[in-house]
Amino acid sequence: MSIQSLVRDLKTRNNSKIVMLVADGLGGLPVEPGGPTELEAARTPNLDALAKRGTQGSMYPIAPGITPGSGPGHLSLFGYDPVKHLIGRGALEATGVGFKLTSKDVAVRCNFCTLDAAGNIADRRAGRIPTEESAPLAVRLRQVVIPDVKIFVEPVKEHRFVVIFRGEGLGGNVADTDPQQTGVPPLDPIANDDASKRTAETAKRFIYQARKLLAAEPKANGLTMRGFSAAPSIGSYEDVYGLRAAAIAVYPMYKGLAQLVGMKVIGRPGTLEEEIDVLERAWADYDFFFVHFKYTDSRGEDGNFNAKVAMIEQFDAIVPRVMALKPTVLIVTGDHSTPARLASHSWHPVPVLLVADTCRPDGLTAFGEREAMRGGLGHIPGVYLMPLAMAHAERLAKFGA
Amino acid sequence: MSIQSLVRDLKTRNNSKIVMLVADGLGGLPVEPGGPTELEAARTPNLDALAKRGTQGSMYPIAPGITPGSGPGHLSLFGYDPVKHLIGRGALEATGVGFKLTSKDVAVRCNFCTLDAAGNIADRRAGRIPTEESAPLAVRLRQVVIPDVKIFVEPVKEHRFVVIFRGEGLGGNVADTDPQQTGVPPLDPIANDDASKRTAETAKRFIYQARKLLAAEPKANGLTMRGFSAAPSIGSYEDVYGLRAAAIAVYPMYKGLAQLVGMKVIGRPGTLEEEIDVLERAWADYDFFFVHFKYTDSRGEDGNFNAKVAMIEQFDAIVPRVMALKPTVLIVTGDHSTPARLASHSWHPVPVLLVADTCRPDGLTAFGEREAMRGGLGHIPGVYLMPLAMAHAERLAKFGA
């Protein structure tokens, strides 16, 4: 029996409020040996004050050594085993543009490509055509008609778009059509199991019609398909936790991930301050709030240590507004580490700070990686954060007599 | 393969002695933010001296966030996965009055209730009649006779008693007969699976005869049944660990839990000092001793911080007598936390101290929650304590070549 099944069985309801503040890619590394990480270098008086009241821990989203993508990273924070509940690439791409997948959907990542006169791939990314040119082409593909299958085509960025097939009996196990090289034609979509034969057939018909619609394009006259995936079947926050959950995010990907677990995406904030505006306005209407801050990750990905430090300080600055709402439980963490030094996601654990009146103090006085390693939560998998939040919100009954 | 199966395969025998001292509900919380917990506030010179020799850890009986009942809490300490080996309510009640369940038993929690002239429940607890009145009524129900089923009836407290049906083919999956409301008759016992049909039929006959025996009672003229449960099937300490195990406890519940795993309950102590008398006298006859101290939990449940501190000091005072016996391995911990501040069991981890000549020192000098968080055992599930005890007792062979 998984920890999530236990929590599902033990959950109770009350008027408590839980806030999960996620600074994407929060964990970092020193630039110089022995130096501070981004979080340690940042001036974070508000988080440090909370560290004195709360309990810290060192959290690994998946397992020690495993670098998470955004999908698994967030699923772990939300309390879903990210290895069991794998979100396929297509489903993640669809989710990333805010598309709400149903159980009858198969989503596919598509690339526009350039085909030569012989039908061989000349450019796998259609010269990375700008989004302004590619988006109308993706919209044009909505003209494709296949009996008994509903088709959605959503532009993504540059040469990328996503196709969703909705219908009965569509399995998600179809091989990629991108041959990963030029000078050869795209592959046919081949079903890897019987349950996916209809999907492969549907994809073949889609490609046939799409190529007619794109035939006159100078660059984007073909397409390849990758990452066929059915929507993950996953219990909602209401089912699992009995929580009315709201998600506040700027970027579509994180809104989509929250929707996958049944959170309601609220507001249309463009900045962190606006996200907190949304939080304040919706405070009475939900039990749980996921607030996502993107730019700690972005500056980490840029490899810009100082810019990431500045983003962490900006994140720290909104903490008093959150605390003024008097959440029963506040969790501050990230979905993974993104050390500027590596300019990418990494496997390093993420510091986590849990604040509640029922915290056992761990004697720490600042929020940071070195502190978190010695924190009272220990070194824990991310899937335990929601059970801990539920416990501190006194929303879990005793297990056994 | 579970850790317990590994230990079962690797166990060896020698003359070592293991003592597990359990201060029930040991873990606590500060009253004032940043203040000491009960254990930290207590003067515990003997435990602190042991902390210098031993290794501490922060132990969660079930999983982070999960508050254990006494049953799962102790099973975890004894090394049995408490989620896999769930003890049903009826079995726990029988165990709690010291009844020794066999594999042919189904135990049921029963309430005396008051029925009106129409047979509807007027009072679900028979006016909470005092134990002096209810116990003889429970004993009277031993007159019930059902062919091929042996019946045991044990008084518990006030309106509560427990019935055990012993026979072949008695499944434990029968629905409660308590309708959880007044003004309606008790429900019939209904089997939820084929294997429990005979149990439901037996229960029906028991109720029929019992009502005749109780008909003239002014308050307790009826009964309801809840928590039908078969005895859990669980390996004994001898099977799993190769240990001749003794349990020393004052309260029936803990004696019962120890009996479930095949420990021999020894002595009839009434105080902690008398428990240690029993320990001293039985020292030569067993390999493992579980010594249970109840009052740390009781004072925690009362919400009385200072009284719990006093109980911890009383617990500390017997430590020299235990150490004088020169146990190979001593484990000091609790089955869960019971912070006086919450006046209930809680999900917070429990400090654990393991003392053996083979301990790797962790540099700590006092026993307490803040120390335990930084201890050499790390943050570990309770089921690892017995494997660690076995290892330090040099009772486990190498795994693999």
Interface residues (C-beta under 8 A of the other chain):
Chain A: M1 I3 L6 V7 L10 K52 R53 T358 R360 P361 D362 G363 R374 G375 G376 L377 G378 H379 I380 Y384 M386 P387 L388 A389 M390 A391 L396 A397 K398 F399 G400 A401
Chain B: L29 P30 P33 G34 T37 S58 I62 A63 P64 G65 I66 T67 P68 G69 S70 G71 P72 P82 V83 K84 L86 I87 R89 L92 L342 H345 S346 W347 H348 P349 E369 R370 M373 R374 G378 H379
